[in-house]
Amino acid sequence: MNLGPYGSAFGPRLCRPERGETLTGLLVGLSVGLVVLAAGSALLASQLRAHRAALQDSHWHTDVRSAMDWMARELRQAQYSGKAWQTRSAQTCTDPFCATPLNFRIVDDQIDFSHDRNHNGSKEDDECMGFRITQYALHVRRSCKDSGSWQALTDRTHVRVTHLQWAVHCTDRNGWWHRTVHMTLTATWPNEPDRPITLTQTVQLRNALPSNPAAPPCQ
């Protein structure tokens, strides 16, 4: 067999020129890549926002729930007297923790009450308490003086307390008022006032009062 000069029986082999990507193809590929990158960035930003919101909610619930639990523990002791067995009956209450409205009263978002911390039956200056909102912070009363001595319980740079409500429910049992206080507190994150959270808690007061002559503030 007679082979051609290029070692082929069919004549010389022809080499086809290689074709490169066109400018249009490159632009299309770049556009698709940018779209994918933008979608990924948007998804990442959405996940980061959700994570940040979850952290904020966790901080809110931790701070506000801690404040609510502490208020409930103190309020549960309202009008306690270490000598109540000597000064209270179903007809009368003569100890200093029943004598004035400051021992238990509610005015708007403020509640005031007293309890016998040292169990001696006498009311001293540091045995009056209360809770209220002042400039978006929850404050606690520390004195029995008329003006009181109020201290911040929450920091409004972290949590803004916007609403505080008290509702007292009373039941007359054998000549004694048994009371339950329903607390409602609403707070927001300082930079996001449109995302409020509301917590509620019901507190059973441990110390009953005589149902005669008058009922405590009840609803």
C-alpha positions in Angstrom: 0.0 0.0 0.0 1.3 3.4 -1.0 1.2 5.7 2.0 1.1 9.4 1.5 3.9 11.7 2.6 2.1 12.1 6.0 1.8 8.4 6.7 -1.8 8.0 5.7 -3.4 6.2 3.0 -6.0 8.9 2.6 -3.8 11.8 2.0 -2.7 14.5 4.3 -4.5 15.2 7.7 -6.0 18.6 8.0 -5.8 20.4 11.4 -8.9 22.3 12.5 -8.3 25.6 14.2 -9.5 25.8 18.0 -12.3 28.1 18.7 -12.2 30.4 21.9 -15.1 31.9 24.0 -16.8 34.8 22.5 -17.2 38.1 24.4 -20.9 37.5 24.6 -20.4 34.1 26.2 -18.1 35.6 28.8 -20.5 38.4 29.6 -23.4 35.9 30.0 -21.3 33.7 32.3 -20.2 36.7 34.3 -23.8 37.8 34.7 -24.9 34.4 35.9 -22.1 34.3 38.4 -23.1 37.8 39.7 -26.7 36.7 40.1 -25.7 33.6 42.1 -23.3 35.7 44.2 -26.1 38.3 44.9 -28.6 35.5 45.9 -26.0 34.0 48.2 -25.2 37.3 49.8 -28.9 38.1 50.3 -29.4 34.6 51.9 -26.4 35.2 54.2 -27.7 38.6 55.2 -31.1 37.2 56.0 -29.6 34.5 58.1 -27.5 37.1 60.0 -30.5 39.3 60.6 -32.5 36.3 61.9 -29.6 35.3 64.2 -29.3 38.8 65.5 -33.1 39.0 66.2 -32.9 35.7 68.0 -30.1 37.0 70.2 -32.0 40.2 70.9 -35.1 38.2 71.9 -32.9 36.0 74.1 -31.5 39.1 75.9 -35.0 40.6 76.3 -36.4 37.5 77.7 -33.5 37.0 80.1 -33.5 40.6 81.4 -37.2 41.0 81.6 -37.9 37.6 82.9 -35.3 38.0 85.6 -36.9 41.3 86.6 -40.4 39.8 86.6 -39.3 36.8 88.8 -37.6 39.1 91.3 -40.7 41.4 91.5 -42.9 38.3 92.0 -40.7 37.0 94.9 -40.9 40.4 96.7 -44.6 40.9 96.0 -45.5 37.5 97.2 -44.6 38.7 100.7 -46.7 41.9 100.6 -48.1 42.9 104.1 -46.4 40.1 105.9 -45.9 40.6 109.6 -43.8 38.4 111.9 -46.4 38.9 114.6 -49.6 38.7 112.5 -50.9 35.9 114.8 -51.1 38.6 117.6 -52.4 41.5 115.6 -54.8 40.1 113.0 -58.1 38.4 113.0 -61.1 38.1 110.7 -62.4 41.4 112.1 -59.4 43.6 112.5 -55.7 44.2 111.6 -53.7 46.4 114.0 -50.1 45.9 113.0 -48.2 48.7 111.1 -48.3 46.7 107.8 -52.1 47.3 107.6 -52.3 50.8 108.9 -51.9 53.0 105.8 -52.6 52.7 102.0 -48.8 52.7 101.4 -48.8 49.1 102.7 -50.6 48.0 99.6 -51.9 50.3 96.8 -51.9 50.6 93.0 -51.9 53.9 91.2 -51.6 53.6 87.4 -48.5 51.6 86.6 -47.1 51.9 90.2 -47.6 49.4 93.0 -46.5 50.0 96.6 -46.4 47.5 99.4 -44.6 46.7 102.6 -43.4 43.5 104.4 -41.7 42.6 107.6 -38.1 41.7 106.5 -36.7 41.1 109.9 -39.8 39.4 111.3 -40.1 41.7 114.4 -43.6 43.1 113.7 -42.4 46.7 113.4 -42.2 48.6 110.1 -38.8 50.2 109.5 -37.8 52.5 106.7 -36.3 49.8 104.4 -39.4 47.6 104.6 -41.5 49.5 102.0 -41.2 48.5 98.4 -42.8 49.4 95.1 -42.4 49.1 91.3 -43.0 51.6 88.5 -41.7 52.8 85.1 -39.6 55.9 85.0 -38.1 57.0 81.6 -38.5 53.6 80.1 -36.7 51.9 83.0 -38.2 49.7 85.7 -37.6 51.2 89.2 -37.9 49.8 92.7 -38.8 51.6 95.9 -36.3 51.4 98.8 -37.8 53.6 101.5 -41.0 54.3 103.4 -40.6 58.0 103.1 -43.4 59.9 101.3 -41.0 60.8 98.4 -39.5 57.4 98.5 -36.1 56.3 97.3 -36.2 54.7 93.9 -33.5 52.8 92.1 -33.3 51.5 88.5 -33.9 47.8 88.2 -33.4 47.6 84.4 -31.1 49.6 82.0 -33.0 51.4 79.3 -29.9 51.3 77.0 -30.5 47.5 76.8 -34.3 47.2 77.4 -37.0 49.8 77.2 -39.9 49.1 79.5 -43.0 50.7 78.0 -45.9 49.2 79.9 -46.5 47.9 83.4 -50.0 46.8 84.6 -51.3 45.3 87.8 -54.6 43.5 88.4 -55.7 42.3 91.9 -58.2 39.6 92.3 -59.7 38.9 95.7 -61.6 35.9 97.2 -63.3 36.1 100.6 -62.7 32.8 102.5 -64.1 32.6 106.0 -63.6 36.3 106.7 -60.2 36.6 105.1 -59.3 38.2 101.8 -57.0 36.0 99.7 -55.4 37.9 96.9 -53.9 37.2 93.5 -51.9 39.8 91.5 -51.7 39.5 87.8 -48.6 41.4 86.4 -48.1 42.4 82.7 -44.9 44.0 81.5 -44.1 45.1 77.9 -40.6 46.0 76.7 -38.8 46.7 73.4 -35.3 46.7 72.1 -34.0 50.3 72.1 -33.3 50.4 68.4 -36.4 48.4 67.4 -39.4 49.8 69.1 -41.7 48.0 66.6 -40.8 44.6 68.0 -42.3 44.6 71.6 -42.4 41.6 73.8 -45.0 41.1 76.6 -44.6 38.9 79.6 -47.2 38.1 82.2 -47.1 36.4 85.6 -49.6 35.7 88.3 -48.6 35.9 92.0 -50.5 34.5 94.9 -50.0 36.7 97.9 -49.2 34.6 100.9 -50.6 36.9 103.6 -54.4 37.2 103.8 -56.2 40.3 105.2 -59.3 40.6 107.3 -62.4 41.0 105.0 -63.8 43.5 107.5 -64.1 46.4 107.4 -63.0 47.1 103.8 -61.7 45.2 100.8 -58.2 45.8 99.4 -58.1 47.2 95.8 -59.7 44.3 93.9 -61.0 43.8 90.4 
